Amino acid sequence: MENFEAYLYRSVKNEAFNALKSEKYAAAHRHEMCLTEKHHDRIDPHEKLMADELHGQVDKIIAALPPKRQKVYRLVNDEGLRHREVARLMDISERTVEVHLKIAVRELRCAITLYLEDTEINENAKC
């Protein structure tokens, strides 16, 4: 390494930018949640009950995911972390994070579709 000071400066700068980006995504998610909570005050009780039931179903589906996939999903969607940050935290590759997330979203979409259609899960169900 020719210039350690420049390397160190660049590393700190990049980590600061990453932290700011992560905070930006987290702040946007918090803002979205606030808007959603304010919107809940204006919907009728039946819609609120249906939304709460759907959120409960989503939580059950996420809880049923394999532990590593569940952790990846929660870190990306709940915590707002980027794929690179999740990969570093869990000591896995970014590609593995992408695959876990893709499969989790596919399983979630399939289960919610079946739930909303009020059909039973069987061999003919396509997801």
N, CA, C and O atoms as CSV, one atom per row, in Angstrom:
chain,resi,resn,atom,element,x,y,z
A,1,MET,N,N,0.857,-1.164,0.000
A,1,MET,CA,C,0.000,0.000,0.000
A,1,MET,C,C,0.910,1.236,0.000
A,1,MET,O,O,1.747,1.406,0.886
A,2,GLU,N,N,0.729,2.084,-1.003
A,2,GLU,CA,C,1.614,3.225,-1.156
A,2,GLU,C,C,1.290,4.365,-0.205
A,2,GLU,O,O,2.191,4.969,0.378
A,3,ASN,N,N,0.000,4.662,-0.047
A,3,ASN,CA,C,-0.376,5.806,0.778
A,3,ASN,C,C,-1.456,5.372,1.769
A,3,ASN,O,O,-2.647,5.406,1.458
A,4,PHE,N,N,-1.033,4.970,2.950
A,4,PHE,CA,C,-1.951,4.457,3.957
A,4,PHE,C,C,-2.937,5.527,4.412
A,4,PHE,O,O,-4.104,5.231,4.668
A,5,GLU,N,N,-2.469,6.776,4.513
A,5,GLU,CA,C,-3.337,7.869,4.968
A,5,GLU,C,C,-4.497,8.087,3.991
A,5,GLU,O,O,-5.631,8.299,4.420
A,6,ALA,N,N,-4.227,8.037,2.698
A,6,ALA,CA,C,-5.278,8.194,1.693
A,6,ALA,C,C,-6.252,7.013,1.753
A,6,ALA,O,O,-7.465,7.190,1.641
A,7,TYR,N,N,-5.705,5.816,1.930
A,7,TYR,CA,C,-6.540,4.621,2.057
A,7,TYR,C,C,-7.465,4.742,3.262
A,7,TYR,O,O,-8.661,4.466,3.166
A,8,LEU,N,N,-6.909,5.151,4.383
A,8,LEU,CA,C,-7.684,5.298,5.612
A,8,LEU,C,C,-8.770,6.359,5.444
A,8,LEU,O,O,-9.912,6.157,5.856
A,9,TYR,N,N,-8.406,7.490,4.837
A,9,TYR,CA,C,-9.374,8.560,4.600
A,9,TYR,C,C,-10.527,8.059,3.732
A,9,TYR,O,O,-11.696,8.298,4.032
A,10,ARG,N,N,-10.176,7.359,2.648
A,10,ARG,CA,C,-11.187,6.844,1.723
A,10,ARG,C,C,-12.098,5.836,2.423
A,10,ARG,O,O,-13.310,5.845,2.207
A,11,SER,N,N,-11.527,4.972,3.254
A,11,SER,CA,C,-12.313,3.964,3.976
A,11,SER,C,C,-13.303,4.613,4.930
A,11,SER,O,O,-14.472,4.232,4.977
A,12,VAL,N,N,-12.837,5.582,5.680
A,12,VAL,CA,C,-13.710,6.276,6.638
A,12,VAL,C,C,-14.809,7.028,5.892
A,12,VAL,O,O,-15.969,7.015,6.305
A,13,LYS,N,N,-14.441,7.677,4.803
A,13,LYS,CA,C,-15.421,8.415,4.003
A,13,LYS,C,C,-16.493,7.470,3.459
A,13,LYS,O,O,-17.683,7.778,3.537
A,14,ASN,N,N,-16.091,6.339,2.917
A,14,ASN,CA,C,-17.053,5.381,2.381
A,14,ASN,C,C,-17.962,4.825,3.463
A,14,ASN,O,O,-19.165,4.689,3.244
A,15,GLU,N,N,-17.414,4.501,4.625
A,15,GLU,CA,C,-18.239,3.997,5.731
A,15,GLU,C,C,-19.234,5.061,6.194
A,15,GLU,O,O,-20.374,4.743,6.532
A,16,ALA,N,N,-18.804,6.319,6.209
A,16,ALA,CA,C,-19.713,7.410,6.594
A,16,ALA,C,C,-20.853,7.529,5.588
A,16,ALA,O,O,-22.012,7.688,5.972
A,17,PHE,N,N,-20.522,7.452,4.298
A,17,PHE,CA,C,-21.567,7.503,3.274
A,17,PHE,C,C,-22.522,6.329,3.408
A,17,PHE,O,O,-23.735,6.496,3.278
A,18,ASN,N,N,-21.989,5.151,3.664
A,18,ASN,CA,C,-22.840,3.966,3.840
A,18,ASN,C,C,-23.771,4.141,5.032
A,18,ASN,O,O,-24.948,3.788,4.960
A,19,ALA,N,N,-23.253,4.681,6.123
A,19,ALA,CA,C,-24.075,4.911,7.311
A,19,ALA,C,C,-25.177,5.927,7.018
A,19,ALA,O,O,-26.316,5.759,7.452
A,20,LEU,N,N,-24.832,6.977,6.283
A,20,LEU,CA,C,-25.832,7.985,5.929
A,20,LEU,C,C,-26.914,7.404,5.025
A,20,LEU,O,O,-28.098,7.690,5.206
A,21,LYS,N,N,-26.508,6.588,4.053
A,21,LYS,CA,C,-27.489,5.944,3.174
A,21,LYS,C,C,-28.408,5.038,3.972
A,21,LYS,O,O,-29.623,5.042,3.773
A,22,SER,N,N,-27.829,4.262,4.875
A,22,SER,CA,C,-28.619,3.352,5.695
A,22,SER,C,C,-29.613,4.142,6.546
A,22,SER,O,O,-30.772,3.749,6.679
A,23,GLU,N,N,-29.164,5.236,7.111
A,23,GLU,CA,C,-30.038,6.074,7.935
A,23,GLU,C,C,-31.136,6.689,7.073
A,23,GLU,O,O,-32.276,6.825,7.518
A,24,LYS,N,N,-30.798,7.058,5.848
A,24,LYS,CA,C,-31.790,7.625,4.932
A,24,LYS,C,C,-32.895,6.614,4.657
A,24,LYS,O,O,-34.076,6.961,4.679
A,25,TYR,N,N,-32.517,5.365,4.397
A,25,TYR,CA,C,-33.520,4.322,4.145
A,25,TYR,C,C,-34.342,4.054,5.400
A,25,TYR,O,O,-35.556,3.870,5.316
A,26,ALA,N,N,-33.700,4.030,6.547
A,26,ALA,CA,C,-34.419,3.795,7.801
A,26,ALA,C,C,-35.388,4.939,8.081
A,26,ALA,O,O,-36.514,4.710,8.524
A,27,ALA,N,N,-34.948,6.171,7.820
A,27,ALA,CA,C,-35.815,7.328,8.049
A,27,ALA,C,C,-37.020,7.290,7.111
A,27,ALA,O,O,-38.139,7.602,7.518
A,28,ALA,N,N,-36.790,6.908,5.865
A,28,ALA,CA,C,-37.900,6.803,4.913
A,28,ALA,C,C,-38.889,5.736,5.366
A,28,ALA,O,O,-40.101,5.921,5.257
A,29,HIS,N,N,-38.368,4.613,5.878
A,29,HIS,CA,C,-39.232,3.539,6.361
A,29,HIS,C,C,-40.041,4.015,7.571
A,29,HIS,O,O,-41.235,3.729,7.670
A,30,ARG,N,N,-39.393,4.743,8.495
A,30,ARG,CA,C,-40.113,5.272,9.666
A,30,ARG,C,C,-41.200,6.247,9.237
A,30,ARG,O,O,-42.301,6.237,9.787
A,31,HIS,N,N,-40.888,7.097,8.247
A,31,HIS,CA,C,-41.868,8.060,7.750
A,31,HIS,C,C,-43.063,7.330,7.133
A,31,HIS,O,O,-44.214,7.707,7.355
A,32,GLU,N,N,-42.778,6.291,6.363
A,32,GLU,CA,C,-43.839,5.496,5.750
A,32,GLU,C,C,-44.716,4.861,6.825
A,32,GLU,O,O,-45.939,4.829,6.692
A,33,MET,N,N,-44.097,4.359,7.885
A,33,MET,CA,C,-44.861,3.741,8.972
A,33,MET,C,C,-45.748,4.776,9.661
A,33,MET,O,O,-46.887,4.474,10.017
A,34,CYS,N,N,-45.233,5.999,9.852
A,34,CYS,CA,C,-46.036,7.058,10.471
A,34,CYS,C,C,-47.249,7.385,9.612
A,34,CYS,O,O,-48.356,7.553,10.124
A,35,LEU,N,N,-47.034,7.474,8.294
A,35,LEU,CA,C,-48.156,7.755,7.399
A,35,LEU,C,C,-49.181,6.633,7.456
A,35,LEU,O,O,-50.386,6.885,7.447
A,36,THR,N,N,-48.709,5.407,7.513
A,36,THR,CA,C,-49.606,4.265,7.581
A,36,THR,C,C,-50.414,4.301,8.874
A,36,THR,O,O,-51.618,4.041,8.862
A,37,GLU,N,N,-49.756,4.622,9.992
A,37,GLU,CA,C,-50.463,4.681,11.271
A,37,GLU,C,C,-51.495,5.793,11.270
A,37,GLU,O,O,-52.585,5.615,11.815
A,38,LYS,N,N,-51.177,6.950,10.665
A,38,LYS,CA,C,-52.148,8.045,10.588
A,38,LYS,C,C,-53.321,7.644,9.713
A,38,LYS,O,O,-54.466,8.000,9.989
A,39,HIS,N,N,-53.027,6.899,8.655
A,39,HIS,CA,C,-54.079,6.459,7.749
A,39,HIS,C,C,-55.030,5.479,8.450
A,39,HIS,O,O,-56.217,5.429,8.131
A,40,HIS,N,N,-54.504,4.702,9.405
A,40,HIS,CA,C,-55.331,3.732,10.125
A,40,HIS,C,C,-56.444,4.418,10.917
A,40,HIS,O,O,-57.479,3.806,11.181
A,41,ASP,N,N,-56.243,5.686,11.301
A,41,ASP,CA,C,-57.266,6.395,12.055
A,41,ASP,C,C,-58.503,6.683,11.210
A,41,ASP,O,O,-59.596,6.857,11.749
A,42,ARG,N,N,-58.337,6.735,9.890
A,42,ARG,CA,C,-59.441,7.105,9.014
A,42,ARG,C,C,-60.153,5.927,8.362
A,42,ARG,O,O,-61.169,6.128,7.698
A,43,ILE,N,N,-59.659,4.718,8.527
A,43,ILE,CA,C,-60.324,3.597,7.877
A,43,ILE,C,C,-61.361,2.985,8.812
A,43,ILE,O,O,-61.289,3.099,10.036
A,44,ASP,N,N,-62.309,2.343,8.187
A,44,ASP,CA,C,-63.381,1.771,9.004
A,44,ASP,C,C,-62.875,0.536,9.752
A,44,ASP,O,O,-61.859,-0.045,9.372
A,45,PRO,N,N,-63.571,0.141,10.797
A,45,PRO,CA,C,-63.119,-0.974,11.640
A,45,PRO,C,C,-62.935,-2.287,10.884
A,45,PRO,O,O,-62.026,-3.056,11.198
A,46,HIS,N,N,-63.783,-2.551,9.897
A,46,HIS,CA,C,-63.652,-3.795,9.129
A,46,HIS,C,C,-62.328,-3.814,8.362
A,46,HIS,O,O,-61.626,-4.825,8.354
A,47,GLU,N,N,-61.990,-2.690,7.714
A,47,GLU,CA,C,-60.726,-2.614,6.986
A,47,GLU,C,C,-59.545,-2.747,7.937
A,47,GLU,O,O,-58.555,-3.406,7.619
A,48,LYS,N,N,-59.652,-2.123,9.104
A,48,LYS,CA,C,-58.578,-2.210,10.089
A,48,LYS,C,C,-58.409,-3.656,10.557
A,48,LYS,O,O,-57.283,-4.133,10.695
A,49,LEU,N,N,-59.499,-4.342,10.797
A,49,LEU,CA,C,-59.452,-5.741,11.213
A,49,LEU,C,C,-58.802,-6.602,10.131
A,49,LEU,O,O,-57.965,-7.455,10.425
A,50,MET,N,N,-59.195,-6.372,8.881
A,50,MET,CA,C,-58.615,-7.128,7.766
A,50,MET,C,C,-57.118,-6.850,7.625
A,50,MET,O,O,-56.332,-7.767,7.386
A,51,ALA,N,N,-56.729,-5.587,7.772
A,51,ALA,CA,C,-55.314,-5.231,7.664
A,51,ALA,C,C,-54.515,-5.859,8.796
A,51,ALA,O,O,-53.418,-6.369,8.572
A,52,ASP,N,N,-55.056,-5.827,10.011
A,52,ASP,CA,C,-54.371,-6.441,11.151
A,52,ASP,C,C,-54.232,-7.949,10.965
A,52,ASP,O,O,-53.206,-8.538,11.304
A,53,GLU,N,N,-55.276,-8.558,10.424
A,53,GLU,CA,C,-55.241,-10.001,10.180
A,53,GLU,C,C,-54.179,-10.337,9.119
A,53,GLU,O,O,-53.449,-11.320,9.247
A,54,LEU,N,N,-54.110,-9.516,8.090
A,54,LEU,CA,C,-53.114,-9.731,7.032
A,54,LEU,C,C,-51.699,-9.538,7.577
A,54,LEU,O,O,-50.803,-10.319,7.257
A,55,HIS,N,N,-51.490,-8.505,8.398
A,55,HIS,CA,C,-50.176,-8.299,9.011
A,55,HIS,C,C,-49.794,-9.481,9.898
A,55,HIS,O,O,-48.640,-9.908,9.915
A,56,GLY,N,N,-50.759,-9.996,10.622
A,56,GLY,CA,C,-50.499,-11.179,11.450
A,56,GLY,C,C,-50.110,-12.381,10.607
A,56,GLY,O,O,-49.215,-13.142,10.975
A,57,GLN,N,N,-50.782,-12.549,9.479
A,57,GLN,CA,C,-50.466,-13.655,8.575
A,57,GLN,C,C,-49.062,-13.486,7.997
A,57,GLN,O,O,-48.314,-14.458,7.891
A,58,VAL,N,N,-48.702,-12.265,7.625
A,58,VAL,CA,C,-47.359,-11.998,7.101
A,58,VAL,C,C,-46.308,-12.327,8.163
A,58,VAL,O,O,-45.284,-12.942,7.863
A,59,ASP,N,N,-46.567,-11.913,9.402
A,59,ASP,CA,C,-45.624,-12.218,10.493
A,59,ASP,C,C,-45.463,-13.731,10.669
A,59,ASP,O,O,-44.351,-14.212,10.887
A,60,LYS,N,N,-46.567,-14.483,10.577
A,60,LYS,CA,C,-46.491,-15.944,10.702
A,60,LYS,C,C,-45.658,-16.549,9.578
A,60,LYS,O,O,-44.848,-17.448,9.802
A,61,ILE,N,N,-45.869,-16.044,8.368
A,61,ILE,CA,C,-45.127,-16.569,7.215
A,61,ILE,C,C,-43.641,-16.283,7.373
A,61,ILE,O,O,-42.808,-17.152,7.116
A,62,ILE,N,N,-43.310,-15.082,7.789
A,62,ILE,CA,C,-41.898,-14.722,7.985
A,62,ILE,C,C,-41.291,-15.565,9.095
A,62,ILE,O,O,-40.146,-16.002,8.986
A,63,ALA,N,N,-42.046,-15.795,10.157
A,63,ALA,CA,C,-41.548,-16.605,11.269
A,63,ALA,C,C,-41.326,-18.063,10.859
A,63,ALA,O,O,-40.520,-18.765,11.469
A,64,ALA,N,N,-42.037,-18.512,9.829
A,64,ALA,CA,C,-41.903,-19.897,9.377
A,64,ALA,C,C,-40.723,-20.092,8.414
A,64,ALA,O,O,-40.386,-21.223,8.066
A,65,LEU,N,N,-40.101,-18.994,7.988
A,65,LEU,CA,C,-38.941,-19.109,7.098
A,65,LEU,C,C,-37.773,-19.735,7.847
A,65,LEU,O,O,-37.699,-19.640,9.072
A,66,PRO,N,N,-36.858,-20.373,7.121
A,66,PRO,CA,C,-35.645,-20.881,7.777
A,66,PRO,C,C,-34.907,-19.728,8.462
A,66,PRO,O,O,-34.964,-18.596,7.982
A,67,PRO,N,N,-34.218,-19.995,9.569
A,67,PRO,CA,C,-33.617,-18.924,10.375
A,67,PRO,C,C,-32.731,-17.947,9.596
A,67,PRO,O,O,-32.845,-16.735,9.778
A,68,LYS,N,N,-31.869,-18.449,8.749
A,68,LYS,CA,C,-30.961,-17.567,8.017
A,68,LYS,C,C,-31.737,-16.693,7.030
A,68,LYS,O,O,-31.467,-15.498,6.911
A,69,ARG,N,N,-32.689,-17.284,6.331
A,69,ARG,CA,C,-33.508,-16.536,5.370
A,69,ARG,C,C,-34.348,-15.487,6.090
A,69,ARG,O,O,-34.505,-14.363,5.613
A,70,GLN,N,N,-34.879,-15.871,7.234
A,70,GLN,CA,C,-35.686,-14.942,8.022
A,70,GLN,C,C,-34.829,-13.755,8.470
A,70,GLN,O,O,-35.273,-12.609,8.408
A,71,LYS,N,N,-33.614,-14.028,8.915
A,71,LYS,CA,C,-32.729,-12.962,9.375
A,71,LYS,C,C,-32.383,-12.017,8.232
A,71,LYS,O,O,-32.399,-10.799,8.407
A,72,VAL,N,N,-32.072,-12.572,7.061
A,72,VAL,CA,C,-31.768,-11.742,5.893
A,72,VAL,C,C,-32.965,-10.863,5.558
A,72,VAL,O,O,-32.820,-9.660,5.340
A,73,TYR,N,N,-34.148,-11.470,5.519
A,73,TYR,CA,C,-35.361,-10.717,5.181
A,73,TYR,C,C,-35.593,-9.572,6.166
A,73,TYR,O,O,-35.880,-8.445,5.762
A,74,ARG,N,N,-35.470,-9.865,7.441
A,74,ARG,CA,C,-35.708,-8.834,8.462
A,74,ARG,C,C,-34.656,-7.726,8.418
A,74,ARG,O,O,-34.987,-6.550,8.571
A,75,LEU,N,N,-33.401,-8.092,8.211
A,75,LEU,CA,C,-32.352,-7.076,8.155
A,75,LEU,C,C,-32.544,-6.142,6.963
A,75,LEU,O,O,-32.314,-4.938,7.073
A,76,VAL,N,N,-32.960,-6.688,5.838
A,76,VAL,CA,C,-33.142,-5.859,4.653
A,76,VAL,C,C,-34.434,-5.054,4.742
A,76,VAL,O,O,-34.429,-3.846,4.504
A,77,ASN,N,N,-35.535,-5.712,5.081
A,77,ASN,CA,C,-36.832,-5.029,5.040
A,77,ASN,C,C,-37.187,-4.273,6.313
A,77,ASN,O,O,-37.748,-3.181,6.235
A,78,ASP,N,N,-36.882,-4.813,7.457
A,78,ASP,CA,C,-37.239,-4.137,8.702
A,78,ASP,C,C,-36.184,-3.117,9.120
A,78,ASP,O,O,-36.515,-2.011,9.548
A,79,GLU,N,N,-34.914,-3.495,8.993
A,79,GLU,CA,C,-33.829,-2.622,9.434
A,79,GLU,C,C,-33.346,-1.675,8.344
A,79,GLU,O,O,-32.686,-0.678,8.634
A,80,GLY,N,N,-33.674,-1.984,7.091
A,80,GLY,CA,C,-33.286,-1.106,5.990
A,80,GLY,C,C,-31.824,-1.218,5.588
A,80,GLY,O,O,-31.279,-0.303,4.970
A,81,LEU,N,N,-31.185,-2.328,5.930
A,81,LEU,CA,C,-29.780,-2.497,5.577
A,81,LEU,C,C,-29.647,-2.881,4.106
A,81,LEU,O,O,-30.548,-3.485,3.523
A,82,ARG,N,N,-28.526,-2.527,3.529
A,82,ARG,CA,C,-28.240,-2.881,2.141
A,82,ARG,C,C,-27.687,-4.299,2.098
A,82,ARG,O,O,-27.230,-4.833,3.109
A,83,HIS,N,N,-27.736,-4.892,0.928
A,83,HIS,CA,C,-27.280,-6.285,0.770
A,83,HIS,C,C,-25.832,-6.451,1.221
A,83,HIS,O,O,-25.488,-7.444,1.862
A,84,ARG,N,N,-24.993,-5.488,0.887
A,84,ARG,CA,C,-23.585,-5.570,1.256
A,84,ARG,C,C,-23.423,-5.570,2.781
A,84,ARG,O,O,-22.606,-6.314,3.322
A,85,GLU,N,N,-24.199,-4.739,3.460
A,85,GLU,CA,C,-24.116,-4.666,4.920
A,85,GLU,C,C,-24.591,-5.967,5.566
A,85,GLU,O,O,-23.994,-6.439,6.535
A,86,VAL,N,N,-25.653,-6.537,5.033
A,86,VAL,CA,C,-26.167,-7.801,5.559
A,86,VAL,C,C,-25.144,-8.908,5.345
A,86,VAL,O,O,-24.907,-9.730,6.229
A,87,ALA,N,N,-24.543,-8.919,4.162
A,87,ALA,CA,C,-23.526,-9.935,3.853
A,87,ALA,C,C,-22.361,-9.828,4.831
A,87,ALA,O,O,-21.861,-10.841,5.319
A,88,ARG,N,N,-21.937,-8.625,5.111
A,88,ARG,CA,C,-20.825,-8.422,6.044
A,88,ARG,C,C,-21.219,-8.846,7.462
A,88,ARG,O,O,-20.434,-9.488,8.159
A,89,LEU,N,N,-22.423,-8.491,7.881
A,89,LEU,CA,C,-22.891,-8.850,9.219
A,89,LEU,C,C,-22.994,-10.357,9.416
A,89,LEU,O,O,-22.610,-10.886,10.459
A,90,MET,N,N,-23.515,-11.038,8.406
A,90,MET,CA,C,-23.776,-12.472,8.528
A,90,MET,C,C,-22.626,-13.331,8.020
A,90,MET,O,O,-22.675,-14.559,8.095
A,91,ASP,N,N,-21.596,-12.676,7.505
A,91,ASP,CA,C,-20.425,-13.369,6.982
A,91,ASP,C,C,-20.801,-14.343,5.859
A,91,ASP,O,O,-20.389,-15.503,5.842
A,92,ILE,N,N,-21.608,-13.815,4.916
A,92,ILE,CA,C,-21.985,-14.567,3.723
A,92,ILE,C,C,-21.778,-13.646,2.523
A,92,ILE,O,O,-21.536,-12.452,2.695
A,93,SER,N,N,-21.869,-14.188,1.314
A,93,SER,CA,C,-21.665,-13.367,0.123
A,93,SER,C,C,-22.922,-12.537,-0.169
A,93,SER,O,O,-24.021,-12.861,0.280
A,94,GLU,N,N,-22.725,-11.466,-0.927
A,94,GLU,CA,C,-23.860,-10.632,-1.328
A,94,GLU,C,C,-24.842,-11.440,-2.176
A,94,GLU,O,O,-26.056,-11.265,-2.072
A,95,ARG,N,N,-24.315,-12.303,-2.995
A,95,ARG,CA,C,-25.169,-13.141,-3.843
A,95,ARG,C,C,-26.055,-14.049,-2.989
A,95,ARG,O,O,-27.221,-14.265,-3.318
A,96,THR,N,N,-25.510,-14.578,-1.901
A,96,THR,CA,C,-26.299,-15.418,-1.002
A,96,THR,C,C,-27.418,-14.598,-0.368
A,96,THR,O,O,-28.535,-15.090,-0.207
A,97,VAL,N,N,-27.122,-13.355,-0.010
A,97,VAL,CA,C,-28.151,-12.463,0.540
A,97,VAL,C,C,-29.254,-12.273,-0.497
A,97,VAL,O,O,-30.437,-12.366,-0.168
A,98,GLU,N,N,-28.877,-12.007,-1.744
A,98,GLU,CA,C,-29.865,-11.810,-2.804
A,98,GLU,C,C,-30.742,-13.045,-2.999
A,98,GLU,O,O,-31.957,-12.936,-3.160
A,99,VAL,N,N,-30.118,-14.210,-2.984
A,99,VAL,CA,C,-30.869,-15.448,-3.179
A,99,VAL,C,C,-31.837,-15.682,-2.016
A,99,VAL,O,O,-33.002,-16.018,-2.233
A,100,HIS,N,N,-31.352,-15.502,-0.783
A,100,HIS,CA,C,-32.237,-15.663,0.380
A,100,HIS,C,C,-33.420,-14.706,0.289
A,100,HIS,O,O,-34.559,-15.092,0.553
A,101,LEU,N,N,-33.151,-13.468,-0.080
A,101,LEU,CA,C,-34.209,-12.466,-0.163
A,101,LEU,C,C,-35.199,-12.810,-1.276
A,101,LEU,O,O,-36.409,-12.682,-1.092
A,102,LYS,N,N,-34.697,-13.237,-2.412
A,102,LYS,CA,C,-35.556,-13.594,-3.536
A,102,LYS,C,C,-36.480,-14.756,-3.161
A,102,LYS,O,O,-37.675,-14.724,-3.454
A,103,ILE,N,N,-35.928,-15.765,-2.521
A,103,ILE,CA,C,-36.736,-16.928,-2.129
A,103,ILE,C,C,-37.749,-16.526,-1.057
A,103,ILE,O,O,-38.898,-16.965,-1.099
A,104,ALA,N,N,-37.335,-15.700,-0.103
A,104,ALA,CA,C,-38.250,-15.262,0.958
A,104,ALA,C,C,-39.427,-14.492,0.376
A,104,ALA,O,O,-40.575,-14.721,0.758
A,105,VAL,N,N,-39.143,-13.578,-0.548
A,105,VAL,CA,C,-40.216,-12.795,-1.163
A,105,VAL,C,C,-41.134,-13.695,-1.980
A,105,VAL,O,O,-42.351,-13.511,-1.968
A,106,ARG,N,N,-40.563,-14.667,-2.689
A,106,ARG,CA,C,-41.373,-15.598,-3.476
A,106,ARG,C,C,-42.299,-16.400,-2.557
A,106,ARG,O,O,-43.488,-16.547,-2.841
A,107,GLU,N,N,-41.747,-16.918,-1.450
A,107,GLU,CA,C,-42.564,-17.694,-0.514
A,107,GLU,C,C,-43.643,-16.826,0.132
A,107,GLU,O,O,-44.778,-17.267,0.317
A,108,LEU,N,N,-43.286,-15.613,0.466
A,108,LEU,CA,C,-44.242,-14.688,1.076
A,108,LEU,C,C,-45.364,-14.357,0.091
A,108,LEU,O,O,-46.541,-14.375,0.453
A,109,ARG,N,N,-44.992,-14.056,-1.149
A,109,ARG,CA,C,-45.985,-13.735,-2.169
A,109,ARG,C,C,-46.933,-14.914,-2.401
A,109,ARG,O,O,-48.147,-14.738,-2.503
A,110,CYS,N,N,-46.371,-16.096,-2.482
A,110,CYS,CA,C,-47.171,-17.295,-2.719
A,110,CYS,C,C,-48.147,-17.527,-1.568
A,110,CYS,O,O,-49.337,-17.749,-1.792
A,111,ALA,N,N,-47.645,-17.475,-0.354
A,111,ALA,CA,C,-48.494,-17.738,0.816
A,111,ALA,C,C,-49.584,-16.685,0.963
A,111,ALA,O,O,-50.719,-17.018,1.304
A,112,ILE,N,N,-49.262,-15.435,0.715
A,112,ILE,CA,C,-50.263,-14.365,0.828
A,112,ILE,C,C,-51.315,-14.510,-0.274
A,112,ILE,O,O,-52.506,-14.316,-0.034
A,113,THR,N,N,-50.867,-14.851,-1.477
A,113,THR,CA,C,-51.827,-15.063,-2.572
A,113,THR,C,C,-52.798,-16.176,-2.219
A,113,THR,O,O,-54.008,-16.035,-2.397
A,114,LEU,N,N,-52.267,-17.279,-1.718
A,114,LEU,CA,C,-53.138,-18.389,-1.323
A,114,LEU,C,C,-54.065,-17.975,-0.185
A,114,LEU,O,O,-55.237,-18.350,-0.167
A,115,TYR,N,N,-53.546,-17.213,0.748
A,115,TYR,CA,C,-54.355,-16.755,1.876
A,115,TYR,C,C,-55.484,-15.847,1.390
A,115,TYR,O,O,-56.633,-15.994,1.806
A,116,LEU,N,N,-55.148,-14.915,0.512
A,116,LEU,CA,C,-56.153,-13.970,0.028
A,116,LEU,C,C,-57.192,-14.637,-0.859
A,116,LEU,O,O,-58.356,-14.236,-0.868
A,117,GLU,N,N,-56.780,-15.641,-1.595
A,117,GLU,CA,C,-57.733,-16.368,-2.435
A,117,GLU,C,C,-58.564,-17.341,-1.606
A,117,GLU,O,O,-59.544,-17.910,-2.087
A,118,ASP,N,N,-58.156,-17.520,-0.354
A,118,ASP,CA,C,-58.853,-18.410,0.566
A,118,ASP,C,C,-58.928,-19.830,0.009
A,118,ASP,O,O,-59.970,-20.483,0.061
A,119,THR,N,N,-57.794,-20.290,-0.527
A,119,THR,CA,C,-57.728,-21.647,-1.048
A,119,THR,C,C,-56.856,-22.482,-0.133
A,119,THR,O,O,-56.043,-21.958,0.628
A,120,GLU,N,N,-57.037,-23.766,-0.219
A,120,GLU,CA,C,-56.194,-24.663,0.552
A,120,GLU,C,C,-54.914,-24.924,-0.214
A,120,GLU,O,O,-54.907,-24.940,-1.444
A,121,ILE,N,N,-53.819,-25.129,0.528
A,121,ILE,CA,C,-52.563,-25.448,-0.103
A,121,ILE,C,C,-52.604,-26.917,-0.514
A,121,ILE,O,O,-52.836,-27.807,0.305
A,122,ASN,N,N,-52.372,-27.145,-1.804
A,122,ASN,CA,C,-52.321,-28.515,-2.301
A,122,ASN,C,C,-51.270,-28.623,-3.405
A,122,ASN,O,O,-50.584,-27.646,-3.705
A,123,GLU,N,N,-51.145,-29.779,-3.996
A,123,GLU,CA,C,-50.124,-29.989,-5.010
A,123,GLU,C,C,-50.393,-29.170,-6.265
A,123,GLU,O,O,-49.459,-28.847,-6.998
A,124,ASN,N,N,-51.633,-28.834,-6.522
A,124,ASN,CA,C,-51.982,-28.092,-7.736
A,124,ASN,C,C,-51.785,-26.592,-7.585
A,124,ASN,O,O,-51.831,-25.867,-8.579
A,125,ALA,N,N,-51.573,-26.118,-6.391
A,125,ALA,CA,C,-51.372,-24.692,-6.191
A,125,ALA,C,C,-50.060,-24.271,-6.838
A,125,ALA,O,O,-49.022,-24.900,-6.635
A,126,LYS,N,N,-50.124,-23.211,-7.609
A,126,LYS,CA,C,-48.916,-22.747,-8.303
A,126,LYS,C,C,-48.457,-21.436,-7.676
A,126,LYS,O,O,-49.228,-20.493,-7.501
A,127,CYS,N,N,-47.195,-21.417,-7.354
A,127,CYS,CA,C,-46.603,-20.223,-6.774
A,127,CYS,C,C,-45.302,-19.910,-7.477
A,127,CYS,O,O,-44.636,-18.932,-7.138
